[in-house]
Amino acid sequence: MYGNNAHNIYAQNNVGIESPAKLIEMLYEGVLRFNAQAKKSIKEFNIEKRVYWINRSTAIITELITILDPEQGDVSEYLEGLYNYEIQLLASAGAENNIDKLDEVSNVFKALLEAWRETNDVAH
């Protein structure tokens, strides 16, 4: 679905990557890592770091939207809507210092990562 677009974007930045599937996995993992840092920052009342980490997660999700393949139809449309909703949740989490909303985003990306890994394990 994301395929060569994601791989080409990474290749343009001279970053070696095993495969487009691995890139998506890394992006999902990045959201989870950055959300964990944002959660820690909220608990520590560190506004600057909270904003920084939430912005990093948002940037990854925005990239995931950019590399969606509209030719994949319903799946692509569904993911675009889901990703946009997750961006809204991140914005609310940051504005409200709301760990529950941040956890909700992380739970969605944990599920996406698990499903992605299962799909790509079957494909290989």
DSSP file with accessible surface (Angstrom, degrees, kcal/mol):
  #  RESIDUE AA STRUCTURE BP1 BP2  ACC     N-H-->O    O-->H-N    N-H-->O    O-->H-N    TCO  KAPPA ALPHA  PHI   PSI    X-CA   Y-CA   Z-CA
    1    1 A M              0   0   65      0, 0.0    70,-0.1     0, 0.0    71,-0.1   0.000 360.0 360.0 360.0 -50.8    0.0    0.0    0.0
    2    2 A Y    >>  +     0   0    3     66,-0.1     3,-1.1     1,-0.1     4,-0.9   0.872 360.0 135.1 -85.8 -42.3    2.7    2.5    1.0
    3    3 A G  H 3>  +     0   0   28      1,-0.2     4,-1.6     2,-0.2     3,-0.4   0.145  68.1   5.7  41.1-125.9    5.3    0.6   -0.9
    4    4 A N  H 3> S+     0   0  117      1,-0.2     4,-3.2     2,-0.2    -1,-0.2   0.775 120.4  66.0 -67.5 -28.9    7.8    2.4   -3.1
    5    5 A N  H <> S+     0   0   81     -3,-1.1     4,-2.2     2,-0.2    -1,-0.2   0.954 106.6  42.2 -56.8 -50.3    6.7    5.9   -2.1
    6    6 A A  H  X S+     0   0    1     -4,-0.9     4,-2.1    -3,-0.4     5,-0.2   0.927 115.8  49.6 -62.4 -44.4    7.9    5.5    1.5
    7    7 A H  H  X S+     0   0   56     -4,-1.6     4,-2.7     1,-0.2    -2,-0.2   0.918 110.7  49.9 -62.0 -43.4   11.0    3.8    0.3
    8    8 A N  H  X S+     0   0   79     -4,-3.2     4,-2.4     2,-0.2    -1,-0.2   0.891 107.8  53.6 -63.8 -39.4   11.8    6.5   -2.2
    9    9 A I  H  X S+     0   0   45     -4,-2.2     4,-0.9    -5,-0.2    -1,-0.2   0.941 113.0  43.3 -60.9 -45.2   11.3    9.2    0.4
   10   10 A Y  H ><>S+     0   0   59     -4,-2.1     5,-1.8     1,-0.2     3,-0.7   0.920 112.1  53.3 -66.6 -41.0   13.8    7.5    2.7
   11   11 A A  H ><5S+     0   0   46     -4,-2.7     3,-2.0     1,-0.3    -1,-0.2   0.884 102.6  58.4 -63.0 -36.1   16.2    6.9   -0.2
   12   12 A Q  H 3<5S+     0   0  145     -4,-2.4    -1,-0.3     1,-0.3    -2,-0.2   0.815 104.0  52.5 -62.7 -28.5   16.1   10.5   -1.1
   13   13 A N  T <<5S-     0   0  106     -4,-0.9    -1,-0.3    -3,-0.7    -2,-0.2   0.256 117.5-116.4 -90.9  12.3   17.4   11.3    2.4
   14   14 A N  T < 5 +     0   0  153     -3,-2.0     2,-0.6     1,-0.2    -3,-0.2   0.834  66.9 143.8  57.1  36.4   20.2    8.9    1.9
   15   15 A V      < -     0   0   62     -5,-1.8     2,-0.2     2,-0.0    -1,-0.2  -0.935  47.8-132.8-107.2 122.8   19.0    6.6    4.7
   16   16 A G        +     0   0   75     -2,-0.6     2,-0.3    -3,-0.1    -5,-0.0  -0.531  30.8 175.9 -73.9 138.5   19.5    2.9    4.0
   17   17 A I        -     0   0   30     -2,-0.2     6,-0.0     1,-0.1    -2,-0.0  -0.997  35.0-134.3-145.0 145.7   16.4    0.8    4.7
   18   18 A E  S    S-     0   0  165     -2,-0.3    -1,-0.1     1,-0.2     3,-0.1   0.906  80.4 -27.5 -65.9 -44.9   15.7   -2.8    4.3
   19   19 A S     >  -     0   0   35      1,-0.1     4,-1.8   -16,-0.0    -1,-0.2  -0.987  59.4 -99.8-164.1 162.4   12.3   -2.5    2.7
   20   20 A P  H  > S+     0   0   31      0, 0.0     4,-1.9     0, 0.0     5,-0.2   0.886 122.4  56.4 -58.6 -36.1    9.3   -0.2    2.4
   21   21 A A  H  > S+     0   0   18      1,-0.2     4,-1.9     2,-0.2     5,-0.1   0.903 105.1  51.1 -63.2 -39.5    7.5   -2.5    4.9
   22   22 A K  H  > S+     0   0   56      1,-0.2     4,-2.5     2,-0.2    -1,-0.2   0.877 105.5  57.1 -65.4 -35.7   10.4   -2.0    7.4
   23   23 A L  H  X S+     0   0    3     -4,-1.8     4,-2.4     2,-0.2    -2,-0.2   0.938 105.8  48.5 -60.9 -46.4   10.0    1.8    7.0
   24   24 A I  H  X S+     0   0    0     -4,-1.9     4,-2.6     1,-0.2     5,-0.2   0.931 110.7  51.8 -61.4 -43.0    6.3    1.7    8.0
   25   25 A E  H  X S+     0   0   36     -4,-1.9     4,-2.5     1,-0.2    -1,-0.2   0.929 109.8  49.4 -58.3 -44.4    7.2   -0.4   11.0
   26   26 A M  H  X S+     0   0   65     -4,-2.5     4,-2.2     2,-0.2    -1,-0.2   0.883 109.7  51.3 -64.5 -37.9    9.9    2.2   12.0
   27   27 A L  H  X S+     0   0   17     -4,-2.4     4,-2.1     2,-0.2    -2,-0.2   0.930 110.5  48.1 -65.9 -44.0    7.5    5.1   11.6
   28   28 A Y  H  X S+     0   0    5     -4,-2.6     4,-1.9     1,-0.2    -2,-0.2   0.927 112.2  49.6 -60.9 -44.0    4.9    3.3   13.9
   29   29 A E  H  X S+     0   0   47     -4,-2.5     4,-2.6    -5,-0.2    -1,-0.2   0.880 107.2  56.1 -62.2 -37.0    7.7    2.6   16.4
   30   30 A G  H  X S+     0   0    1     -4,-2.2     4,-3.0     2,-0.2     5,-0.3   0.916 104.4  51.5 -62.4 -43.0    8.7    6.3   16.3
   31   31 A V  H  X S+     0   0    0     -4,-2.1     4,-2.6     1,-0.2    -1,-0.2   0.937 111.4  48.7 -58.8 -44.4    5.2    7.5   17.2
   32   32 A L  H  X S+     0   0   33     -4,-1.9     4,-2.0     1,-0.2    -2,-0.2   0.921 112.9  46.6 -64.1 -43.4    5.3    5.1   20.2
   33   33 A R  H  X S+     0   0  140     -4,-2.6     4,-2.0     2,-0.2    -2,-0.2   0.932 114.6  46.3 -63.1 -47.1    8.7    6.3   21.3
   34   34 A F  H  X S+     0   0   21     -4,-3.0     4,-2.4     1,-0.2    -2,-0.2   0.885 110.9  52.5 -67.3 -36.0    7.9   10.0   20.9
   35   35 A N  H  X S+     0   0    1     -4,-2.6     4,-2.6    -5,-0.3    -1,-0.2   0.889 107.1  53.1 -65.1 -38.2    4.5    9.5   22.7
   36   36 A A  H  X S+     0   0   56     -4,-2.0     4,-2.2    -5,-0.2    -2,-0.2   0.912 110.8  47.1 -62.2 -40.3    6.3    7.9   25.6
   37   37 A Q  H  X S+     0   0   76     -4,-2.0     4,-2.4     2,-0.2    -2,-0.2   0.889 111.2  51.0 -67.7 -39.1    8.6   10.9   25.8
   38   38 A A  H  X S+     0   0    0     -4,-2.4     4,-2.4     2,-0.2    -2,-0.2   0.915 109.4  51.1 -63.9 -41.4    5.7   13.3   25.6
   39   39 A K  H  X S+     0   0   57     -4,-2.6     4,-2.4     1,-0.2    -2,-0.2   0.928 110.2  49.0 -61.7 -45.2    4.0   11.4   28.4
   40   40 A K  H  X S+     0   0  106     -4,-2.2     4,-1.8     1,-0.2    -1,-0.2   0.914 110.4  51.6 -59.7 -42.4    7.1   11.6   30.6
   41   41 A S  H  <>S+     0   0    2     -4,-2.4     5,-2.9     2,-0.2    -1,-0.2   0.880 108.2  51.1 -64.3 -38.7    7.3   15.3   29.8
   42   42 A I  H ><5S+     0   0   11     -4,-2.4     3,-1.5     1,-0.2    -1,-0.2   0.943 110.1  49.5 -63.2 -45.3    3.7   15.9   30.9
   43   43 A K  H 3<5S+     0   0  130     -4,-2.4    -1,-0.2     1,-0.3    -2,-0.2   0.821 113.3  46.8 -63.1 -30.9    4.3   14.0   34.1
   44   44 A E  T 3<5S-     0   0  105     -4,-1.8    -1,-0.3    -5,-0.2    -2,-0.2   0.345 110.6-122.7 -91.0   3.4    7.4   16.2   34.7
   45   45 A F  T < 5 +     0   0  180     -3,-1.5     2,-1.0     1,-0.2    -3,-0.2   0.824  59.0 152.0  56.4  35.9    5.5   19.4   33.8
   46   46 A N     >< +     0   0   51     -5,-2.9     4,-2.3     1,-0.2    -1,-0.2  -0.783  20.4 179.5 -99.9  94.1    8.1   20.1   31.1
   47   47 A I  H  > S+     0   0  107     -2,-1.0     4,-2.7     1,-0.2     5,-0.3   0.904  76.5  53.9 -63.1 -45.1    6.1   22.1   28.6
   48   48 A E  H  > S+     0   0  162      1,-0.2     4,-2.2     2,-0.2    -1,-0.2   0.936 113.4  41.5 -59.5 -47.1    8.9   22.6   26.1
   49   49 A K  H  > S+     0   0  110      2,-0.2     4,-2.8     1,-0.2     5,-0.3   0.873 111.8  56.4 -69.9 -36.4    9.7   18.9   25.8
   50   50 A R  H  X S+     0   0   31     -4,-2.3     4,-2.4     2,-0.2     5,-0.3   0.956 110.7  44.3 -57.5 -48.9    6.0   18.0   25.7
   51   51 A V  H  X S+     0   0   61     -4,-2.7     4,-2.5     1,-0.2    -2,-0.2   0.928 113.2  52.0 -61.5 -44.5    5.5   20.3   22.7
   52   52 A Y  H  X S+     0   0  112     -4,-2.2     4,-1.8    -5,-0.3    -2,-0.2   0.943 113.3  42.3 -58.4 -50.2    8.7   18.9   21.1
   53   53 A W  H  X S+     0   0   47     -4,-2.8     4,-2.3     2,-0.2    -1,-0.2   0.887 114.0  50.3 -70.8 -37.9    7.7   15.3   21.4
   54   54 A I  H  X S+     0   0    8     -4,-2.4     4,-2.7    -5,-0.3    -1,-0.2   0.916 110.2  51.8 -65.6 -38.6    4.1   15.7   20.4
   55   55 A N  H  X S+     0   0   98     -4,-2.5     4,-2.3    -5,-0.3    -2,-0.2   0.880 108.1  51.9 -63.8 -36.9    5.3   17.7   17.4
   56   56 A R  H  X S+     0   0   95     -4,-1.8     4,-1.9     2,-0.2    -2,-0.2   0.930 111.0  46.7 -65.0 -45.0    7.6   14.8   16.4
   57   57 A S  H  X S+     0   0    0     -4,-2.3     4,-2.4     1,-0.2    -2,-0.2   0.930 112.1  51.0 -61.0 -43.9    4.8   12.3   16.7
   58   58 A T  H  X S+     0   0   31     -4,-2.7     4,-2.7     1,-0.2    -2,-0.2   0.900 107.1  54.0 -61.2 -40.0    2.5   14.6   14.6
   59   59 A A  H  X S+     0   0   60     -4,-2.3     4,-2.1     1,-0.2    -1,-0.2   0.902 108.9  48.5 -62.7 -40.2    5.2   14.9   12.0
   60   60 A I  H  X S+     0   0   23     -4,-1.9     4,-2.5     2,-0.2    -1,-0.2   0.939 111.9  48.2 -65.3 -45.7    5.5   11.1   11.6
   61   61 A I  H  X S+     0   0    0     -4,-2.4     4,-2.0     1,-0.2    -2,-0.2   0.907 109.8  53.1 -63.7 -37.9    1.7   10.7   11.3
   62   62 A T  H  X S+     0   0   67     -4,-2.7     4,-2.2     1,-0.2    -1,-0.2   0.917 108.8  50.1 -61.6 -40.0    1.6   13.5    8.7
   63   63 A E  H  X S+     0   0   61     -4,-2.1     4,-1.9     1,-0.2    -2,-0.2   0.905 106.5  55.1 -64.8 -40.0    4.3   11.6    6.8
   64   64 A L  H  < S+     0   0    0     -4,-2.5     4,-0.4     1,-0.2    -1,-0.2   0.890 108.6  48.7 -60.5 -37.5    2.2    8.5    7.0
   65   65 A I  H >< S+     0   0   33     -4,-2.0     3,-1.3     1,-0.2    -2,-0.2   0.926 108.5  54.5 -65.6 -42.6   -0.7   10.4    5.5
   66   66 A T  H 3< S+     0   0   92     -4,-2.2    -2,-0.2     1,-0.3    -1,-0.2   0.844 108.7  47.4 -61.2 -35.3    1.5   11.7    2.7
   67   67 A I  T 3< S+     0   0    2     -4,-1.9    -1,-0.3    -5,-0.1   -61,-0.2   0.422  81.0 122.8 -93.6   3.5    2.7    8.3    1.7
   68   68 A L    <   -     0   0   13     -3,-1.3   -66,-0.1    -4,-0.4     3,-0.1  -0.363  62.0-131.1 -61.1 144.0   -0.7    6.6    1.5
   69   69 A D    >   -     0   0   38      1,-0.1     3,-2.4   -68,-0.0     7,-0.2  -0.863  11.8-161.1-101.5 105.4   -1.5    5.2   -1.9
   70   70 A P  G >  S+     0   0  105      0, 0.0     3,-1.8     0, 0.0    -1,-0.1   0.747  86.6  72.7 -59.6 -20.7   -5.0    6.3   -2.9
   71   71 A E  G 3  S+     0   0  171      1,-0.3     3,-0.1   -70,-0.1    -3,-0.0   0.653  81.8  72.2 -68.9 -11.0   -5.1    3.5   -5.4
   72   72 A Q  G X  S-     0   0   94     -3,-2.4     3,-1.0     1,-0.2    -1,-0.3   0.454  88.7-162.9 -83.4  -2.0   -5.6    1.1   -2.5
   73   73 A G  T <>  +     0   0   28     -3,-1.8     4,-2.2     1,-0.2     3,-0.3  -0.312  61.3  15.1  68.5-127.5   -9.2    2.5   -2.1
   74   74 A D  H 3> S+     0   0  130      1,-0.2     4,-2.8     2,-0.2    -1,-0.2   0.826 125.3  54.7 -57.7 -38.7  -11.0    2.0    1.2
   75   75 A V  H <> S+     0   0   75     -3,-1.0     4,-2.7     2,-0.2    -1,-0.2   0.943 110.3  46.4 -62.6 -45.2   -8.0    1.0    3.2
   76   76 A S  H  > S+     0   0    5     -3,-0.3     4,-2.4    -7,-0.2    -2,-0.2   0.923 114.0  48.1 -63.0 -43.9   -6.2    4.2    2.2
   77   77 A E  H  X S+     0   0  131     -4,-2.2     4,-2.1     2,-0.2    -2,-0.2   0.908 111.9  49.9 -64.2 -42.3   -9.2    6.3    3.0
   78   78 A Y  H  X S+     0   0  153     -4,-2.8     4,-2.7     1,-0.2    -2,-0.2   0.941 111.8  47.3 -61.0 -48.6   -9.7    4.6    6.3
   79   79 A L  H  X S+     0   0   13     -4,-2.7     4,-3.3     1,-0.2     5,-0.3   0.893 108.9  54.6 -63.3 -38.5   -6.1    5.1    7.4
   80   80 A E  H  X S+     0   0   89     -4,-2.4     4,-2.4    -5,-0.2    -1,-0.2   0.940 111.5  44.6 -60.4 -45.6   -6.2    8.8    6.3
   81   81 A G  H  X S+     0   0   42     -4,-2.1     4,-2.2     2,-0.2    -2,-0.2   0.924 114.8  48.8 -63.6 -43.1   -9.2    9.4    8.5
   82   82 A L  H  X S+     0   0   27     -4,-2.7     4,-2.4     2,-0.2    -2,-0.2   0.943 111.8  48.4 -62.7 -47.7   -7.7    7.5   11.4
   83   83 A Y  H  X S+     0   0    0     -4,-3.3     4,-2.1     1,-0.2    -1,-0.2   0.909 111.0  50.7 -60.9 -42.7   -4.3    9.3   11.1
   84   84 A N  H  X S+     0   0   68     -4,-2.4     4,-2.0    -5,-0.3    -1,-0.2   0.903 109.9  50.5 -63.2 -39.0   -6.1   12.7   11.0
   85   85 A Y  H  X S+     0   0  105     -4,-2.2     4,-2.5     1,-0.2    -2,-0.2   0.914 108.3  52.3 -63.7 -40.8   -8.1   11.8   14.1
   86   86 A E  H  X S+     0   0    2     -4,-2.4     4,-2.4     1,-0.2    -2,-0.2   0.884 106.8  53.3 -64.6 -36.0   -4.9   10.7   15.9
   87   87 A I  H  X S+     0   0   35     -4,-2.1     4,-2.3     2,-0.2    -1,-0.2   0.921 108.6  50.1 -63.2 -42.3   -3.3   14.1   15.1
   88   88 A Q  H  X S+     0   0  125     -4,-2.0     4,-2.4     1,-0.2    -2,-0.2   0.915 110.1  50.4 -62.2 -41.7   -6.3   15.8   16.6
   89   89 A L  H  X S+     0   0   11     -4,-2.5     4,-2.9     1,-0.2    -2,-0.2   0.907 108.9  51.5 -63.4 -41.1   -6.0   13.7   19.7
   90   90 A L  H  X S+     0   0    0     -4,-2.4     4,-2.5     2,-0.2    -1,-0.2   0.914 109.1  50.7 -61.4 -41.9   -2.3   14.6   20.0
   91   91 A A  H  X S+     0   0   62     -4,-2.3     4,-2.6     1,-0.2    -2,-0.2   0.928 113.2  45.4 -62.1 -43.9   -3.1   18.3   19.7
   92   92 A S  H  X S+     0   0   38     -4,-2.4     4,-2.5     2,-0.2     6,-0.3   0.906 110.5  53.9 -65.0 -42.2   -5.7   17.9   22.5
   93   93 A A  H  X>S+     0   0    0     -4,-2.9     5,-2.0     1,-0.2     4,-0.8   0.920 112.8  44.2 -58.4 -43.0   -3.4   15.9   24.6
   94   94 A G  H  <5S+     0   0    9     -4,-2.5     3,-0.5     3,-0.2    -2,-0.2   0.923 114.5  47.3 -68.7 -43.8   -0.8   18.6   24.3
   95   95 A A  H  <5S+     0   0   85     -4,-2.6    -2,-0.2     1,-0.2    -1,-0.2   0.845 124.1  32.7 -67.8 -32.0   -3.1   21.5   24.9
   96   96 A E  H  <5S-     0   0  102     -4,-2.5    -1,-0.2    -5,-0.2    -2,-0.2   0.360 101.4-122.9-105.7   1.4   -4.7   19.8   27.9
   97   97 A N  T  <5 +     0   0   77     -4,-0.8     2,-0.9    -3,-0.5    -3,-0.2   0.922  53.2 168.9  52.0  45.8   -1.7   17.9   29.3
   98   98 A N     >< -     0   0   40     -5,-2.0     4,-1.6    -6,-0.3    -1,-0.2  -0.781  26.2-178.6-101.2 101.9   -4.0   14.9   28.9
   99   99 A I  H  > S+     0   0   39     -2,-0.9     4,-3.0     1,-0.2     5,-0.2   0.845  81.8  62.3 -66.7 -33.3   -2.1   11.6   29.3
  100  100 A D  H  > S+     0   0  125      1,-0.2     4,-2.0     2,-0.2    -1,-0.2   0.911 105.2  46.0 -60.6 -42.0   -5.3    9.6   28.6
  101  101 A K  H  > S+     0   0   51      2,-0.2     4,-2.0     1,-0.2    -1,-0.2   0.893 112.4  51.0 -67.7 -38.3   -5.5   11.0   25.1
  102  102 A L  H  X S+     0   0    0     -4,-1.6     4,-2.4     1,-0.2    -2,-0.2   0.925 110.2  49.6 -63.5 -42.3   -1.8   10.4   24.5
  103  103 A D  H  X S+     0   0   45     -4,-3.0     4,-2.9     1,-0.2    -2,-0.2   0.870 106.5  56.6 -63.7 -36.7   -2.3    6.8   25.7
  104  104 A E  H  X S+     0   0   82     -4,-2.0     4,-2.0     2,-0.2    -1,-0.2   0.931 108.3  46.6 -61.4 -43.8   -5.2    6.5   23.3
  105  105 A V  H  X S+     0   0    0     -4,-2.0     4,-2.4     1,-0.2    -2,-0.2   0.939 112.6  50.2 -62.7 -45.0   -3.0    7.5   20.4
  106  106 A S  H  X S+     0   0   13     -4,-2.4     4,-2.5     1,-0.2    -2,-0.2   0.904 108.1  53.0 -61.7 -40.5   -0.3    5.1   21.6
  107  107 A N  H  X S+     0   0   94     -4,-2.9     4,-2.1     2,-0.2    -1,-0.2   0.897 108.5  50.2 -63.2 -39.0   -2.8    2.2   21.8
  108  108 A V  H  X S+     0   0   35     -4,-2.0     4,-2.6     1,-0.2    -1,-0.2   0.940 112.7  46.3 -63.3 -44.2   -3.9    2.8   18.3
  109  109 A F  H  X S+     0   0    0     -4,-2.4     4,-2.6     1,-0.2    -2,-0.2   0.837 108.7  55.2 -73.1 -28.1   -0.4    2.8   17.0
  110  110 A K  H  X S+     0   0  117     -4,-2.5     4,-2.5    -5,-0.2    -1,-0.2   0.932 111.3  45.7 -63.8 -44.1    0.5   -0.4   19.0
  111  111 A A  H  X S+     0   0   59     -4,-2.1     4,-2.7     2,-0.2    -2,-0.2   0.906 113.3  49.0 -65.3 -42.7   -2.4   -2.1   17.3
  112  112 A L  H  X S+     0   0   29     -4,-2.6     4,-2.8     2,-0.2    -2,-0.2   0.918 112.0  49.2 -61.9 -43.2   -1.4   -0.8   13.9
  113  113 A L  H  X S+     0   0   13     -4,-2.6     4,-2.8     2,-0.2    -2,-0.2   0.932 111.9  48.0 -62.9 -45.0    2.2   -1.9   14.5
  114  114 A E  H  X S+     0   0  119     -4,-2.5     4,-2.5     1,-0.2    -2,-0.2   0.939 114.3  46.0 -61.4 -46.4    1.1   -5.4   15.6
  115  115 A A  H  X S+     0   0   47     -4,-2.7     4,-2.7     2,-0.2    -1,-0.2   0.903 112.3  51.6 -63.6 -40.6   -1.2   -5.7   12.6
  116  116 A W  H  X S+     0   0   36     -4,-2.8     4,-2.4    -5,-0.2    -2,-0.2   0.929 110.9  47.4 -62.3 -45.3    1.5   -4.4   10.2
  117  117 A R  H  X S+     0   0   91     -4,-2.8     4,-2.1     2,-0.2    -2,-0.2   0.913 112.8  48.9 -63.3 -42.9    4.0   -7.0   11.6
  118  118 A E  H  X S+     0   0  110     -4,-2.5     4,-1.9    -5,-0.2    -2,-0.2   0.923 112.2  48.7 -63.0 -43.8    1.5   -9.8   11.3
  119  119 A T  H  X S+     0   0   89     -4,-2.7     4,-1.7     1,-0.2    -2,-0.2   0.909 115.0  44.1 -62.6 -42.4    0.6   -8.9    7.7
  120  120 A N  H  X S+     0   0   29     -4,-2.4     4,-0.9     2,-0.2    -1,-0.2   0.769 109.1  56.0 -79.7 -23.7    4.2   -8.6    6.7
  121  121 A D  H  < S+     0   0  123     -4,-2.1     3,-0.3    -5,-0.2    -1,-0.2   0.905 110.5  46.4 -68.6 -39.5    5.2  -11.8    8.4
  122  122 A V  H  < S+     0   0  127     -4,-1.9    -2,-0.2     1,-0.2    -1,-0.2   0.887 108.5  56.8 -67.8 -36.6    2.6  -13.6    6.4
  123  123 A A  H  <        0   0   75     -4,-1.7    -1,-0.2    -5,-0.2    -2,-0.2   0.753 360.0 360.0 -68.4 -24.6    3.7  -11.9    3.2
  124  124 A H     <        0   0  170     -4,-0.9    -1,-0.1    -3,-0.3    -3,-0.1   0.025 360.0 360.0 -99.9 360.0    7.2  -13.2    3.6
